[in-house]
């Protein structure tokens, strides 16, 4: 918890209590030592003119009749993102089973924003861009959701992008995943006898079967589907070693490509990033974004695949 978080929590504690708050209780709630709390109180008095008083042997409180509020906008990045996402996702919804409930959620989000933003109408100056989303038309989304929540198998007609063919298969839905603006259905495929991620917009037909799902423990789902880079990942089988130039590293060093990545500066001009992966498709697309500013060092197969892709791209401009 940083100093800003503690100041917010201390302000909330003092505002909500009608009686003095003991120092020991403040230490417990703020998760810090006595000297940290007393220093925070002193700073709020000095820099923010906070009317915090102390009654010996009882504790701290705001002066009677005080209307003190913390200055400025005190949203954390996560809170602001969550509220604006709710506001923007619900802005254009109409009709549907939960229309009234969603409207109430939207009103609550707008109310919270209004309480903490000096001029609520200016919230439009903060934007959340959904880059990378492919399709808003998801006719089979409700069926996918039913399978996940009712724990029933589905029979799908799935239009695979890589194969270009529509195939029928019986699956046991495990969970729905929202990734980079798109919905995916993680499921056990009874045709291939393995875990797969299906892009919901590529499901052409689906119907619910009166058969219980094969349930896969969360630990196994995470191991198989989230231990390597990309949405169609699988369990990591290789480690990509990438070397970026100093220019590209100004961005890459601050990016998280994958939670389990490793990175370091090899020297003043070379930044190394190591990414565990299985299916290289999405990783190759990410690497190509940096063109000549990155080199694949390992493994040799990934280096070869990227070289072929770049060579094919260069042939377009001969």
Secondary structure as UniProt FT lines:
FT   HELIX           3..16
FT   HELIX           23..30
FT   HELIX           34..48
FT   STRAND          52..55
FT   TURN            56..58
FT   STRAND          59..62
FT   TURN            64..65
FT   HELIX           77..90
FT   TURN            91..92
FT   TURN            97..98
FT   HELIX           99..116
FT   HELIX           120..125
FT   TURN            131..132
FT   TURN            139..140
FT   HELIX           141..150
FT   STRAND          152..159
FT   TURN            161..163
FT   STRAND          166..179
FT   TURN            180..181
FT   STRAND          182..189
FT   TURN            190..193
FT   STRAND          194..199
FT   HELIX           200..202
FT   STRAND          203..212
FT   HELIX           218..225
FT   TURN            231..232
FT   STRAND          238..245
FT   HELIX           246..252
FT   TURN            253..254
FT   TURN            259..260
FT   STRAND          262..267
FT   TURN            268..269
FT   STRAND          270..277
FT   HELIX           281..288
FT   TURN            289..290
FT   HELIX           291..293
FT   STRAND          294..298
FT   HELIX           300..315
FT   TURN            316..317
//
